Amino acid sequence: MSTGGVTERLPRLLSLVPYLLARPGIPVAEAAADFGISERQLRRDLELLWMCGLPGYGPGDLVDLSFSGDTVTVTHDAGMRRPLQLTTAEATALLMALRTLSDVPGVADTAAVRRAAAKVEQAVGDAGLAGVAMDAPTREEADATAAVREALSAGRALRIVYYTAGRDAVSQRTIDPMRLLIVDGRGYLEAWCRRAGAVRLFRLDRVEDVAVLDEPAAPPPDAEPTDVSEGLFRPSAEHRSAVLLLEREARWVAEYYPVDEVVELGDERVQVRLRYADPAWLVRLVLGLGGGARLQDPPELVEAVARRAREALESAEG
């Protein structure tokens, strides 16, 4: 790929401004040599940076450069003062996704994925990776993943026993696998579900049993892949919202589930407006958080939580 390719040019552009800020008046030839590109390419990059900046895109919003002879100096950085870096947790999540992707046949250029994983490992270092605690997959999830890979490789259908958290129910389904996905750090199987007659995403850690069938996988030609570019959740008119008060130990809810509003209350407590589709799911969520969450609205679900809690106490005392 040329030095003008997007996958190489974008990281270079993000690094150029902080690099030049640390070296005011650097000769263009020296900067080009440090980035391993020609002077002509560097000047093209600098011309593009002149059009980059903050919303408003007027004077004082864009990156500004000053040229003197064959030297260049950044006179306004538009906030781009530091090189783009992944946190250790972000790098580790990326590395896990790359390793999973490299084992999925036919999804991507395996050699390229492995080269990318090696670069991430080198950048983060063993010490950094060791400092992040990552949940290891359960035996059931590992078995499910292995069976899915086998089915995808052989073009076979699957029969699964699947737990649906929204309905707190277990069902058996025959599905036609389409692809494996990593979304928000979790593994999913995208498949045509014959029971639902539609494309569905199945979380691998919720597959309780799986069997590769002898029959070929045959998703319909019009089965469209799911767009997960902005995450799994898509707001719709059927979704309602609830207000929860979260204690410090339950703040993770605001990051894990779709919320429209987060209000800091002090002492690391927050109030959130959470979207939900199934009232029973929301009641179970609040009860499962124990004293870490208190439902404040809607009133009918506040009462439902209180009633379920009373019933649980009476059952325990009885």
Steps between C-alpha positions, in 0.01 A plus 500: 500500500631848419576759766184679384276204600235579761614230745851650505424867445243550776727383788781713355277810486394445862865480604635786289370792705639389841824400324539846344399676822796335672734607216417858393689609189595146399615459139238333282760252375583389857132455593436301182795273576373440857162388362657297220328693220604737225508878542226524239274267701569692821405828335174339381431389856566853629267646237228264622563592865429863410138393439468303828372635828204545731131551411444852377799461272574871500804705604634367827331162449732344241858377527733783394855459369782740428763434233836674494724388218513121524383486865155465653349602836153437647354833614158363604439134589113499519523269801718234332780524755555131577559197277202267472554212743293208618462439869624163621140378535413617148812339354427174681140492375626570147757222530238249615276596208785460253594158637139384472470639148819324389341163584184557296542357149402714206419814700817699434859479380635280780861597439417871517300452821788314663746770397273762655475296822878471516534880468249558780682252723831673433355846568327407825765266636464199725500717814207704380294197403574334831353799682151452357266238639292340226227246559595167348223332300310224677531143375149526355588818309825349372313187386233711329764708322682187379176349368407824323839516331464139390153569358616814317798317354293202386191699398276310745188595693493504881253401768541710814345530842497873568426716805313825418565744783221739399236229556698299757426194289687211335411382151625253239562632150633378167710770339706560187830665605612808305796651686671555836515851643675678784286789629586696815743228600246215475480216249182463292383260234292657224269241347169445325263373766248261345266536796486882475530506121753782526865583561590490869810565711576238767740579784742210525506507880123436499516190279438220750537212254594471132515227237630515143243342267561294188278723290652799320451855626267685263418856606265663246669708229332815636628447857670833575795526742432706811648850508698514825711804410333700779449213743221248537231723644274691264242731664145454374151621580426185702780571747405674823723673754545469874687709756744318727716619788829310492743467788874493437515121466228504232630787284602243240134479397529845340783375279365153423137583413360772269429818695375839382604703801756478781492744794783501755366519855825500697667223700531314166122452483319568172145530375439352155217481251517145364324367189326163519259291295388236752371612844571156649865532395530839671346367823748209503789738433414725794443207737824340388693816590379476860565824686710632213201637308165658577229538236336844513278500192261377354278454810347169388843339476608652832205315652584183307855501639371553855243221460755252365740589783227443762411167344863391504535594868181320595614190312837507676342544844246228434 
